[in-house]
Structure formats: C-alpha cells, structure tokens
Amino acid sequence: MKNLLLATLLLFGTLSGCAVKPTNKHDVFTETAQLPQEEAPHERNSLEWWYFTGHLRDKNTGEEFGTEYVFFHFNLNGKQDWQMVNFSVTDPKAQQFRYDYKVRKLPELLTATLPLNLNMQKQAQQWQLTGQEGRYHLQARMARHAGTAINLTTTPAKPVLLHSGTGYENYGGKATAGYYSYPRLMASGTMEVNGQRHEVEGELWYDRQWNCNSVMAKDAGWDWFSVQLDEPKEDLMLYQLFNRATGEYVGGGSHYSATAQSTHLGEDDFQLETLAEWTSPHSRKTYPNKWRVRIPSQGYDLVIEPVMQDQELSIKLLPGIKMSYWEGMCRVSGTHYGKPVTGRSYVEITNRKEKQKVKEAVTARK
C-alpha cells in the first residue's frame, strides 16, 4: 500500500492539474526523530501514515486471523489535506480475505495534536485510531463486508525502534523519510469475522512514516517484510525498492534483538530470494509468493510463506481506474545459527505488471 499510494498521488496530481510531483516544501526533517511529537500529524505533510499489521488468535479456540489497518494523510499542494483508510482481514481457516477502504478530502487541515484522534466515516461505519506511543485503540467495521470488524487496544511489549538509529531511513542516498516502529504491540479485544464475534489477543506491528513524497517514482516497486520471531523474540524489518524501467535497486532494514538493541541492515547484509510466484485471477498481476531470507551477520536462514495466496487488494480510485497490490499474513520457519525457529510475518508487494514475472533485483545480483 505504501508505494501504491505514491502512485495514487501521482495520478491525483495529473488529473487535478497540479504539478506531477506533489510538493514537499512543508515537510520537516530533523537530525533525529523527535518523540512523541512525530506521532502527531505533520501539518501539510506530503505523505505520511500510521500502519498496523499483525496476527491475532481466538482466546478460546486458538483460531488465527490476520489484520491490516492504516490511516494515510497527504497534501498535494500545501493547501488541501486528503485522507485514506484501508482495513483488511485474513481468515486462513476459511481461506477468505476481505478488505475495505475510502479516500476523501478533509474539510480542514490536520493539526499536530496528541493524543491521536484520526477517523473516517464510510456509510454508517466509523473508523477510528486514537492514542499514542504504543497505546492505541483501533476500531473499524467494514461497510462492503457485513460482519467484519475489529475493536482492539494495544500496549508496547518492546520499546520504540528508530530505524537507522535516528528515525530517518535513507533510501540509497536518493530519498530520506521519517520512520520508526513498535514491532511488538500486545493487542487484545474483539474481532468479527463472517458475523461471528471472537475474543482475540496477539501481536501487531506498527509503522509510523512521514515525509514520504520524496520516495515517489513512477516505475518504483516496493517489497516490505515485517518478521516477529517466537524464540528468540527478535524482530526484522526488510525492504526492497526497485525501478522496473532501469533495474535500479535499493535494499535495507533493521534487526531488533530480544533486548531491544537495534542494528541497521544495508542491502549487502541480507539476501532475499524468491522461491515461488502467484498470478492473481483478478488483476492478472504476478507476485512473488514465497521467499528465502538469509542474514549471515545475525545467523538467520528463513523461509516466509503466505497462509493463503489470494491476499490481493484492488483500490478503485476513480471510475475505470484501479490499482492492485498484495499484502498478507505469512508464516515463518527456518534456522537461527542452525537451530529451528518459527515466527509470523506480514509482507507487502506493490507495482507489479500484468502477466509478467518480476525477478527480484537481489536475485539477479547473486
């Protein structure tokens, strides 16, 4: 969704007669992310988001579900704020994936106030995100799929992770965006799936990013991985940015130890290999669908595999204009210094062409 929205901004800018590249003159960069104020909306920001993904389980039956819930805020010209909300639920047992979304102009500019109080209404449903610093209340109910909802509260199990050590991620020297995470938010509350109410608990991964217009490129694709390992309780964030037209590649990420020690990972610190692909019957786009991740410095050799293949979303922006991407619930297995490990993951794959197998740039570099 992250790079998908960048493409959306490009589209909106073209259709509205604005400059092709939205302005970032109101974005504010500091040497180190300043918390907690970075949690608040950045006024007139080019593009920012509050992003939750994770695995939840029924307290009574152990049945597992995945969810994604995100608020986007962007401003194309420094004058008019827009907001987008996206919400999805994965039900592996039933092999069902459902999602809902909405984009709208805001009646007034967002202000830099805390605690967060973001909301969006679609039909009779009210979607909300409130709180700050790892303690949040997430509430959403799908309008397009009756009987699908979440009502969750979170508390941080580990301290905040400032990516690159500063809370600003440098994308190959070409762009810089603010970025921090709470890799383990203990979540509890209720979830409705197919009209059935579940008392759930689990762990969510939370990403906070801002000043993201600078990452935008027409032909850019974005692959993003979050990994929460069971034992040791370590966390990984990995990404690949690549240009389909030029073959240019940028990779990076973070390793977060069980004792909350952060290590920046450059593109030469890990290898990401595609093991399988899947072609959507809906969009006809071909996505990587199983991966091997090796991080020699941390002793990891992992396989990441979706719990179900079809976790594709298609966003209708305007009549006749649809954008598709894959973001889904995955399981992790492999070894850590030769010992078996398991874990959970969420993966996002954007900007793939129809009926074209996209070979990962990192594989080509082997």
KOLKEMI-753917 format. One record per residue (C-alpha): residue number from 1; x, y, z. Coordinates in Angstrom, 3 decimals. Each point is the difference from the previous one (the first is absolute). Example, Ala and Ser with C-alpha at 12.3 -4.5 7.8 and 13.67 -1.06 7.14 Angstrom:
// KOLKEMI-753917
<k: 1	xx: 12.300	yy: -4.500	zz: 7.800>
<k: 2	xx: 1.370	yy: 3.440	zz: -0.660>
END
This chain:
// KOLKEMI-753917
<k: 1	xx: 0.000	yy: 0.000	zz: 0.000>
<k: 2	xx: 2.860	yy: 2.379	zz: 0.747>
<k: 3	xx: 1.302	yy: 0.265	zz: -3.555>
<k: 4	xx: -3.501	yy: -0.429	zz: -1.384>
<k: 5	xx: -1.003	yy: 3.259	zz: 1.656>
<k: 6	xx: 3.025	yy: 1.713	zz: -1.514>
<k: 7	xx: -1.326	yy: -0.985	zz: -3.406>
<k: 8	xx: -3.424	yy: 1.236	zz: 1.118>
<k: 9	xx: 1.449	yy: 3.414	zz: 0.785>
<k: 10	xx: 1.560	yy: 0.118	zz: -3.444>
<k: 11	xx: -3.383	yy: -0.849	zz: -1.532>
<k: 12	xx: -1.877	yy: 2.571	zz: 2.085>
<k: 13	xx: 2.567	yy: 2.652	zz: -0.858>
<k: 14	xx: -0.398	yy: -0.694	zz: -3.721>
<k: 15	xx: -3.795	yy: -0.084	zz: 0.022>
<k: 16	xx: -0.382	yy: 3.119	zz: 2.113>
<k: 17	xx: 2.375	yy: 2.078	zz: -2.091>
<k: 18	xx: 2.551	yy: 0.264	zz: 2.809>
<k: 19	xx: 3.705	yy: -0.481	zz: -0.498>
<k: 20	xx: 0.757	yy: -3.664	zz: -0.745>
<k: 21	xx: 2.076	yy: -0.287	zz: 3.147>
<k: 22	xx: -1.846	yy: 1.274	zz: 3.092>
<k: 23	xx: 1.784	yy: 2.626	zz: 2.035>
<k: 24	xx: 2.099	yy: -0.944	zz: 3.012>
<k: 25	xx: 0.888	yy: 3.554	zz: 0.997>
<k: 26	xx: -1.932	yy: -0.373	zz: 3.267>
<k: 27	xx: 1.794	yy: -3.217	zz: 1.026>
<k: 28	xx: 2.252	yy: 0.431	zz: 3.024>
<k: 29	xx: 3.219	yy: -1.992	zz: 0.465>
<k: 30	xx: 1.985	yy: -0.075	zz: 3.232>
<k: 31	xx: 3.266	yy: -1.747	zz: 0.814>
<k: 32	xx: -1.844	yy: -2.510	zz: 2.203>
<k: 33	xx: -3.707	yy: -0.771	zz: 0.214>
<k: 34	xx: -1.491	yy: 1.986	zz: 2.857>
<k: 35	xx: -2.366	yy: -2.105	zz: 2.077>
<k: 36	xx: -2.769	yy: 0.122	zz: 0.931>
<k: 37	xx: -0.832	yy: 2.921	zz: -2.318>
<k: 38	xx: 0.792	yy: -1.980	zz: -3.181>
<k: 39	xx: -3.023	yy: -2.131	zz: 0.884>
<k: 40	xx: -2.303	yy: 2.944	zz: -0.680>
<k: 41	xx: -1.050	yy: 0.977	zz: -3.518>
<k: 42	xx: 2.613	yy: 2.115	zz: -1.750>
<k: 43	xx: -1.791	yy: 3.052	zz: -1.313>
<k: 44	xx: -0.313	yy: 0.102	zz: -3.820>
<k: 45	xx: 2.211	yy: -3.097	zz: -0.259>
<k: 46	xx: 0.594	yy: -1.313	zz: -3.508>
<k: 47	xx: -0.803	yy: -3.572	zz: 1.098>
<k: 48	xx: -0.057	yy: -1.775	zz: 3.377>
<k: 49	xx: -1.624	yy: -3.049	zz: 1.573>
<k: 50	xx: -0.837	yy: -1.874	zz: 3.199>
<k: 51	xx: 0.167	yy: -3.682	zz: -0.955>
<k: 52	xx: -1.017	yy: -3.138	zz: 1.949>
<k: 53	xx: 0.371	yy: -3.613	zz: -1.112>
<k: 54	xx: -0.027	yy: -3.191	zz: 2.028>
<k: 55	xx: -1.195	yy: -3.421	zz: 1.066>
<k: 56	xx: -2.832	yy: -0.508	zz: 2.504>
<k: 57	xx: -1.396	yy: -3.192	zz: 1.505>
<k: 58	xx: -3.275	yy: -0.942	zz: 1.637>
<k: 59	xx: 0.616	yy: -0.331	zz: 3.756>
<k: 60	xx: -2.302	yy: -3.017	zz: 0.237>
<k: 61	xx: 0.552	yy: -1.981	zz: -3.203>
<k: 62	xx: 3.486	yy: 1.114	zz: -1.059>
<k: 63	xx: -1.296	yy: 0.826	zz: -3.495>
<k: 64	xx: 2.279	yy: 2.542	zz: -1.699>
<k: 65	xx: -0.793	yy: 3.101	zz: -2.041>
<k: 66	xx: 2.016	yy: 2.752	zz: -1.663>
<k: 67	xx: -0.809	yy: 3.682	zz: -0.206>
<k: 68	xx: 1.283	yy: 3.179	zz: -1.619>
<k: 69	xx: -1.248	yy: 3.434	zz: 1.032>
<k: 70	xx: 1.512	yy: 3.262	zz: -1.230>
<k: 71	xx: -0.705	yy: 3.730	zz: -0.123>
<k: 72	xx: 1.697	yy: 2.081	zz: -2.694>
<k: 73	xx: 0.261	yy: 3.796	zz: -0.041>
<k: 74	xx: 1.299	yy: 1.911	zz: -3.027>
<k: 75	xx: -0.005	yy: 3.495	zz: -1.450>
<k: 76	xx: 0.625	yy: 0.523	zz: -3.723>
<k: 77	xx: 0.410	yy: 3.762	zz: -0.128>
<k: 78	xx: 0.503	yy: 1.202	zz: 3.567>
<k: 79	xx: -3.601	yy: 1.171	zz: 0.164>
<k: 80	xx: -2.394	yy: -2.987	zz: -0.029>
<k: 81	xx: 0.310	yy: -3.019	zz: 2.300>
<k: 82	xx: -1.101	yy: -3.474	zz: -1.087>
<k: 83	xx: -0.463	yy: -3.115	zz: 2.071>
<k: 84	xx: -0.204	yy: -3.680	zz: -0.915>
<k: 85	xx: -0.869	yy: -2.962	zz: 2.228>
<k: 86	xx: 0.517	yy: -3.655	zz: -0.811>
<k: 87	xx: -1.136	yy: -3.018	zz: 2.032>
<k: 88	xx: 0.418	yy: -3.708	zz: -0.793>
<k: 89	xx: -0.604	yy: -3.334	zz: 1.749>
<k: 90	xx: 1.490	yy: -3.403	zz: -0.889>
<k: 91	xx: -1.761	yy: -3.203	zz: 1.088>
<k: 92	xx: 2.399	yy: -2.899	zz: -0.791>
<k: 93	xx: -2.360	yy: -2.746	zz: 1.187>
<k: 94	xx: -2.771	yy: 1.117	zz: -2.352>
<k: 95	xx: 2.522	yy: 1.155	zz: -2.640>
<k: 96	xx: -1.745	yy: 3.374	zz: -0.156>
<k: 97	xx: 1.508	yy: 3.455	zz: -0.424>
<k: 98	xx: -2.111	yy: 3.127	zz: 0.344>
<k: 99	xx: 0.793	yy: 3.707	zz: -0.116>
<k: 100	xx: -1.559	yy: 3.440	zz: -0.058>
<k: 101	xx: 1.326	yy: 3.522	zz: -0.596>
<k: 102	xx: -0.895	yy: 3.631	zz: -0.605>
<k: 103	xx: 1.755	yy: 3.134	zz: -1.326>
<k: 104	xx: -1.304	yy: 3.479	zz: 0.676>
<k: 105	xx: 0.870	yy: 3.681	zz: 0.194>
<k: 106	xx: 0.072	yy: 1.277	zz: 3.555>
<k: 107	xx: -2.142	yy: 3.016	zz: 0.855>
<k: 108	xx: 2.950	yy: 1.644	zz: 1.763>
<k: 109	xx: 3.733	yy: -0.512	zz: 0.461>
<k: 110	xx: 1.178	yy: -2.522	zz: 2.584>
<k: 111	xx: 1.869	yy: 1.551	zz: 2.908>
<k: 112	xx: 2.952	yy: -1.335	zz: 1.996>
<k: 113	xx: -1.937	yy: -1.040	zz: 3.095>
<k: 114	xx: 0.353	yy: -2.964	zz: 2.351>
<k: 115	xx: -1.341	yy: -2.429	zz: 0.921>
<k: 116	xx: -0.960	yy: -1.171	zz: -3.477>
<k: 117	xx: -3.646	yy: 0.239	zz: -0.946>
<k: 118	xx: -0.287	yy: -1.063	zz: -3.642>
<k: 119	xx: -3.333	yy: -1.043	zz: -1.452>
<k: 120	xx: -1.822	yy: -0.697	zz: -3.230>
<k: 121	xx: -3.631	yy: -0.764	zz: -0.711>
<k: 122	xx: -1.246	yy: -2.313	zz: -2.757>
<k: 123	xx: -3.736	yy: -0.368	zz: -0.256>
<k: 124	xx: -1.124	yy: -0.675	zz: 3.599>
<k: 125	xx: 3.419	yy: -1.295	zz: 1.100>
<k: 126	xx: 2.458	yy: 2.085	zz: 2.007>
<k: 127	xx: 3.689	yy: -0.945	zz: -0.131>
<k: 128	xx: 2.204	yy: 1.381	zz: 2.776>
<k: 129	xx: 3.582	yy: 0.014	zz: 1.256>
<k: 130	xx: 0.731	yy: 1.651	zz: 3.337>
<k: 131	xx: 2.946	yy: 0.018	zz: 2.421>
<k: 132	xx: 3.768	yy: 0.412	zz: -0.182>
<k: 133	xx: 3.374	yy: -1.616	zz: 0.761>
<k: 134	xx: -1.096	yy: -3.595	zz: -0.374>
<k: 135	xx: -3.284	yy: 0.308	zz: 1.885>
<k: 136	xx: -2.752	yy: 0.147	zz: -2.590>
<k: 137	xx: -3.653	yy: -0.736	zz: -0.569>
<k: 138	xx: -0.810	yy: -1.349	zz: -3.484>
<k: 139	xx: -3.626	yy: -0.196	zz: -1.011>
<k: 140	xx: -1.354	yy: -0.837	zz: -3.469>
<k: 141	xx: -2.913	yy: -1.768	zz: -1.650>
<k: 142	xx: -0.152	yy: -0.728	zz: -3.713>
<k: 143	xx: -2.801	yy: 1.566	zz: -1.989>
<k: 144	xx: 0.474	yy: -2.274	zz: -3.021>
<k: 145	xx: 0.156	yy: -3.238	zz: 2.036>
<k: 146	xx: -2.605	yy: -0.210	zz: 2.763>
<k: 147	xx: 1.104	yy: -1.766	zz: 3.148>
<k: 148	xx: 3.731	yy: 0.870	zz: -0.310>
<k: 149	xx: 1.450	yy: 2.257	zz: 2.687>
<k: 150	xx: 2.748	yy: 0.610	zz: 2.574>
<k: 151	xx: -0.042	yy: 1.716	zz: 3.374>
<k: 152	xx: 3.492	yy: -0.216	zz: 1.501>
<k: 153	xx: 2.196	yy: 1.650	zz: 2.599>
<k: 154	xx: 3.790	yy: -0.257	zz: 0.052>
<k: 155	xx: 2.955	yy: 0.370	zz: 2.353>
<k: 156	xx: 3.684	yy: -0.176	zz: -1.026>
<k: 157	xx: 1.899	yy: -3.189	zz: 0.889>
<k: 158	xx: 3.296	yy: 1.543	zz: -1.197>
<k: 159	xx: 1.228	yy: 3.612	zz: -0.239>
<k: 160	xx: -0.284	yy: 2.039	zz: -3.165>
<k: 161	xx: 2.388	yy: -0.899	zz: -2.832>
<k: 162	xx: 1.575	yy: 3.001	zz: -1.772>
<k: 163	xx: 1.038	yy: -1.308	zz: -3.387>
<k: 164	xx: 3.607	yy: 0.810	zz: -0.981>
<k: 165	xx: 0.480	yy: 1.043	zz: 3.628>
<k: 166	xx: -1.422	yy: 3.466	zz: -0.640>
<k: 167	xx: -3.590	yy: -0.622	zz: -1.075>
<k: 168	xx: 0.865	yy: 1.081	zz: -3.558>
<k: 169	xx: 0.520	yy: -2.672	zz: -2.661>
<k: 170	xx: 2.322	yy: 0.885	zz: -2.869>
<k: 171	xx: -1.050	yy: -1.741	zz: -3.218>
<k: 172	xx: 3.282	yy: -0.417	zz: -1.839>
<k: 173	xx: 0.935	yy: 3.657	zz: 0.306>
<k: 174	xx: -2.895	yy: 0.939	zz: -2.281>
<k: 175	xx: -2.724	yy: 0.681	zz: 2.562>
<k: 176	xx: -0.468	yy: 0.227	zz: 3.760>
<k: 177	xx: -3.210	yy: -0.498	zz: 1.960>
<k: 178	xx: -0.845	yy: -0.075	zz: 3.687>
<k: 179	xx: -0.520	yy: -3.561	zz: 1.206>
<k: 180	xx: -0.419	yy: -1.716	zz: 3.353>
<k: 181	xx: -1.875	yy: -3.088	zz: 1.174>
<k: 182	xx: -1.458	yy: -1.772	zz: 2.984>
<k: 183	xx: 0.785	yy: -3.565	zz: -1.186>
<k: 184	xx: -1.967	yy: -1.677	zz: 2.789>
<k: 185	xx: -3.233	yy: 1.510	zz: 1.194>
<k: 186	xx: -1.946	yy: -2.323	zz: 2.264>
<k: 187	xx: -3.561	yy: 0.195	zz: -1.312>
<k: 188	xx: -3.266	yy: -1.191	zz: 1.517>
<k: 189	xx: -3.674	yy: 0.572	zz: -0.630>
<k: 190	xx: -2.604	yy: -1.306	zz: -2.421>
<k: 191	xx: -0.052	yy: -0.953	zz: -3.633>
<k: 192	xx: -2.995	yy: -0.853	zz: -2.150>
<k: 193	xx: 0.461	yy: -2.356	zz: -2.945>
<k: 194	xx: -2.996	yy: -1.094	zz: -2.097>
<k: 195	xx: -2.254	yy: 1.388	zz: 2.719>
<k: 196	xx: 1.587	yy: -2.129	zz: 2.743>
<k: 197	xx: 1.481	yy: 1.846	zz: 2.954>
<k: 198	xx: 3.401	yy: -1.109	zz: 1.317>
<k: 199	xx: 1.843	yy: 1.030	zz: 3.153>
<k: 200	xx: 3.531	yy: 0.405	zz: -1.365>
<k: 201	xx: 3.543	yy: 0.735	zz: 1.062>
<k: 202	xx: 3.318	yy: 0.137	zz: -1.813>
<k: 203	xx: 2.747	yy: 2.277	zz: -1.224>
<k: 204	xx: -0.213	yy: 2.856	zz: -2.484>
<k: 205	xx: 2.829	yy: 1.726	zz: -1.848>
<k: 206	xx: -0.346	yy: 3.788	zz: -0.214>
<k: 207	xx: 1.804	yy: 2.187	zz: -2.555>
<k: 208	xx: 0.048	yy: 3.796	zz: 0.178>
<k: 209	xx: 1.398	yy: 1.776	zz: -3.066>
<k: 210	xx: -0.075	yy: 3.565	zz: -1.304>
<k: 211	xx: 1.565	yy: 2.250	zz: -2.687>
<k: 212	xx: -0.518	yy: -2.871	zz: -2.442>
<k: 213	xx: -0.631	yy: 1.989	zz: -3.185>
<k: 214	xx: 3.790	yy: 0.006	zz: -0.512>
<k: 215	xx: -0.066	yy: -3.792	zz: -0.524>
<k: 216	xx: -2.439	yy: 0.272	zz: -2.925>
<k: 217	xx: 0.920	yy: -1.223	zz: -3.487>
<k: 218	xx: -2.331	yy: -1.029	zz: -2.811>
<k: 219	xx: 1.648	yy: -3.388	zz: -0.624>
<k: 220	xx: 0.909	yy: -0.758	zz: 3.593>
<k: 221	xx: -1.047	yy: -3.251	zz: 1.643>
<k: 222	xx: 0.037	yy: -0.593	zz: 3.734>
<k: 223	xx: 0.413	yy: -3.327	zz: 1.810>
<k: 224	xx: -0.241	yy: 0.236	zz: 3.796>
<k: 225	xx: 0.347	yy: -2.716	zz: 2.658>
<k: 226	xx: -0.660	yy: 0.026	zz: 3.736>
<k: 227	xx: 1.078	yy: -3.072	zz: 1.985>
<k: 228	xx: -0.748	yy: -0.814	zz: 3.645>
<k: 229	xx: 1.886	yy: -3.100	zz: 1.155>
<k: 230	xx: -1.303	yy: -2.217	zz: 2.792>
<k: 231	xx: 3.329	yy: -0.881	zz: 1.609>
<k: 232	xx: 2.213	yy: 1.919	zz: 0.194>
<k: 233	xx: -2.522	yy: 2.850	zz: 0.119>
<k: 234	xx: 1.776	yy: 1.972	zz: -2.688>
<k: 235	xx: -1.493	yy: 2.137	zz: -2.758>
<k: 236	xx: 0.971	yy: 0.823	zz: -3.570>
<k: 237	xx: -1.070	yy: 2.728	zz: -2.403>
<k: 238	xx: 1.253	yy: -0.430	zz: -3.566>
<k: 239	xx: -0.812	yy: 1.868	zz: -3.194>
<k: 240	xx: 0.865	yy: 0.086	zz: -3.680>
<k: 241	xx: -0.603	yy: 3.025	zz: -2.187>
<k: 242	xx: 0.618	yy: -0.531	zz: -3.693>
<k: 243	xx: -0.628	yy: 1.744	zz: -3.290>
<k: 244	xx: -1.669	yy: -2.207	zz: -2.593>
<k: 245	xx: 1.237	yy: 2.175	zz: -2.877>
<k: 246	xx: 3.684	yy: 0.292	zz: 0.959>
<k: 247	xx: 0.560	yy: -3.053	zz: 2.209>
<k: 248	xx: 1.387	yy: 2.245	zz: 2.735>
<k: 249	xx: -0.265	yy: -1.541	zz: 3.454>
<k: 250	xx: 0.148	yy: 1.219	zz: 3.610>
<k: 251	xx: -0.341	yy: -2.268	zz: 3.038>
<k: 252	xx: 0.195	yy: 0.410	zz: 3.747>
<k: 253	xx: -1.584	yy: -0.696	zz: 3.341>
<k: 254	xx: 0.461	yy: -0.505	zz: 3.731>
<k: 255	xx: 0.723	yy: -2.860	zz: 2.394>
<k: 256	xx: -1.489	yy: 0.498	zz: 3.476>
<k: 257	xx: 1.303	yy: -2.357	zz: 2.671>
<k: 258	xx: -1.946	yy: -1.514	zz: 2.895>
<k: 259	xx: 1.678	yy: 2.589	zz: 2.240>
<k: 260	xx: -1.080	yy: 2.880	zz: -2.292>
<k: 261	xx: 3.410	yy: 0.577	zz: -1.618>
<k: 262	xx: -0.376	yy: 1.324	zz: -3.548>
<k: 263	xx: 2.350	yy: -0.801	zz: -2.901>
<k: 264	xx: -0.365	yy: 1.694	zz: -3.378>
<k: 265	xx: 0.074	yy: -2.379	zz: -2.977>
<k: 266	xx: 1.339	yy: 1.201	zz: -3.321>
<k: 267	xx: -0.846	yy: -1.630	zz: -3.309>
<k: 268	xx: 3.168	yy: -2.139	zz: 0.183>
<k: 269	xx: -0.876	yy: -1.291	zz: 3.485>
<k: 270	xx: -2.828	yy: -2.283	zz: -1.120>
<k: 271	xx: -1.030	yy: -2.118	zz: -2.967>
<k: 272	xx: -3.611	yy: -0.256	zz: -1.086>
<k: 273	xx: -0.816	yy: -2.782	zz: -2.450>
<k: 274	xx: -3.372	yy: -0.632	zz: -1.643>
<k: 275	xx: -0.959	yy: -3.696	zz: 0.254>
<k: 276	xx: -3.458	yy: 0.113	zz: -1.588>
<k: 277	xx: -2.367	yy: 2.340	zz: -1.820>
<k: 278	xx: -3.766	yy: 0.386	zz: -0.258>
<k: 279	xx: -2.110	yy: 1.595	zz: -2.732>
<k: 280	xx: -3.174	yy: 1.671	zz: 1.170>
<k: 281	xx: -3.195	yy: -1.211	zz: -1.713>
<k: 282	xx: -1.424	yy: 3.493	zz: 0.626>
<k: 283	xx: 2.653	yy: 2.440	zz: -1.260>
<k: 284	xx: 2.204	yy: -2.500	zz: -1.900>
<k: 285	xx: 3.015	yy: 1.481	zz: 1.765>
<k: 286	xx: 2.780	yy: -2.396	zz: 0.999>
<k: 287	xx: 1.418	yy: 0.351	zz: 3.511>
<k: 288	xx: 2.841	yy: -1.698	zz: 1.862>
<k: 289	xx: -1.744	yy: -2.355	zz: 2.421>
<k: 290	xx: 2.667	yy: -1.797	zz: 2.026>
<k: 291	xx: 3.415	yy: 1.232	zz: 1.090>
<k: 292	xx: 3.279	yy: -1.112	zz: 1.503>
<k: 293	xx: 1.683	yy: 2.599	zz: 2.230>
<k: 294	xx: 3.598	yy: -0.359	zz: 1.110>
<k: 295	xx: 1.699	yy: 2.387	zz: 2.420>
<k: 296	xx: 3.492	yy: -1.428	zz: 0.614>
<k: 297	xx: 1.022	yy: 2.555	zz: 2.646>
<k: 298	xx: -2.999	yy: -0.993	zz: 2.163>
<k: 299	xx: 0.096	yy: -3.727	zz: -0.781>
<k: 300	xx: -3.402	yy: -0.125	zz: -1.709>
<k: 301	xx: -1.099	yy: -2.199	zz: -2.891>
<k: 302	xx: -3.788	yy: 0.356	zz: -0.277>
<k: 303	xx: -2.877	yy: -0.894	zz: -2.286>
<k: 304	xx: -3.026	yy: 2.318	zz: -0.137>
<k: 305	xx: -3.189	yy: -1.467	zz: -1.443>
<k: 306	xx: -3.572	yy: 1.386	zz: -0.237>
<k: 307	xx: -2.748	yy: -1.713	zz: 2.008>
<k: 308	xx: -2.087	yy: 0.339	zz: -3.184>
<k: 309	xx: 0.922	yy: 1.236	zz: -3.457>
<k: 310	xx: -2.835	yy: 2.348	zz: -0.840>
<k: 311	xx: 0.525	yy: 3.021	zz: 2.263>
<k: 312	xx: -0.121	yy: 2.538	zz: -2.823>
<k: 313	xx: -1.754	yy: 3.358	zz: 0.343>
<k: 314	xx: -1.325	yy: 2.070	zz: -2.893>
<k: 315	xx: -0.695	yy: 3.654	zz: 0.710>
<k: 316	xx: -2.435	yy: 1.823	zz: -2.291>
<k: 317	xx: 1.124	yy: 3.609	zz: 0.058>
<k: 318	xx: -2.214	yy: 1.385	zz: -2.737>
<k: 319	xx: -2.364	yy: -1.591	zz: -2.548>
<k: 320	xx: 2.099	yy: -2.277	zz: -2.211>
<k: 321	xx: 3.152	yy: 0.467	zz: 2.086>
<k: 322	xx: 1.045	yy: -2.863	zz: 2.260>
<k: 323	xx: 3.282	yy: -0.709	zz: 1.797>
<k: 324	xx: 0.880	yy: -3.430	zz: 1.359>
<k: 325	xx: 2.595	yy: -1.194	zz: 2.494>
<k: 326	xx: 0.615	yy: -3.005	zz: 2.273>
<k: 327	xx: 0.254	yy: 0.257	zz: 3.777>
<k: 328	xx: -0.483	yy: -3.001	zz: 2.185>
<k: 329	xx: 0.412	yy: -2.163	zz: 3.038>
<k: 330	xx: 2.987	yy: -2.361	zz: -0.188>
<k: 331	xx: 1.694	yy: -2.677	zz: 2.116>
<k: 332	xx: 3.742	yy: -0.285	zz: 0.625>
<k: 333	xx: 2.207	yy: -3.063	zz: 0.451>
<k: 334	xx: 3.724	yy: -0.635	zz: -0.221>
<k: 335	xx: 3.122	yy: 0.049	zz: 2.144>
<k: 336	xx: 1.888	yy: 2.362	zz: 2.284>
<k: 337	xx: 3.642	yy: -1.029	zz: 0.197>
<k: 338	xx: -1.156	yy: -3.467	zz: -1.063>
<k: 339	xx: -2.797	yy: -0.361	zz: 2.566>
<k: 340	xx: -3.652	yy: -0.162	zz: -1.158>
<k: 341	xx: -2.059	yy: 3.195	zz: 0.325>
<k: 342	xx: -3.560	yy: 1.013	zz: -0.818>
<k: 343	xx: -1.803	yy: 3.299	zz: -0.188>
<k: 344	xx: -2.578	yy: 2.229	zz: -1.640>
<k: 345	xx: 0.255	yy: 2.537	zz: -2.796>
<k: 346	xx: -1.894	yy: 2.508	zz: -2.099>
<k: 347	xx: 1.183	yy: 0.688	zz: -3.550>
<k: 348	xx: -0.893	yy: 2.757	zz: -2.447>
<k: 349	xx: 0.662	yy: -0.256	zz: -3.756>
<k: 350	xx: -0.868	yy: 2.947	zz: -2.269>
<k: 351	xx: 0.238	yy: 1.171	zz: -3.593>
<k: 352	xx: 0.070	yy: -3.259	zz: -1.959>
<k: 353	xx: -0.960	yy: -0.218	zz: -3.672>
<k: 354	xx: -2.714	yy: -2.206	zz: -1.436>
<k: 355	xx: 1.093	yy: -3.478	zz: -1.111>
<k: 356	xx: 3.647	yy: 0.837	zz: 0.630>
<k: 357	xx: 2.262	yy: -1.845	zz: 2.387>
<k: 358	xx: 2.128	yy: 2.601	zz: 1.762>
<k: 359	xx: 3.388	yy: -1.430	zz: 0.916>
<k: 360	xx: 1.292	yy: 1.491	zz: 3.230>
<k: 361	xx: 2.991	yy: 2.239	zz: -0.568>
<k: 362	xx: 1.834	yy: -1.513	zz: 2.926>
<k: 363	xx: -0.255	yy: -3.459	zz: -1.622>
<k: 364	xx: 1.437	yy: 1.374	zz: -3.228>
<k: 365	xx: 2.951	yy: 1.372	zz: 1.971>
<k: 366	xx: 0.977	yy: -3.433	zz: 1.350>
END
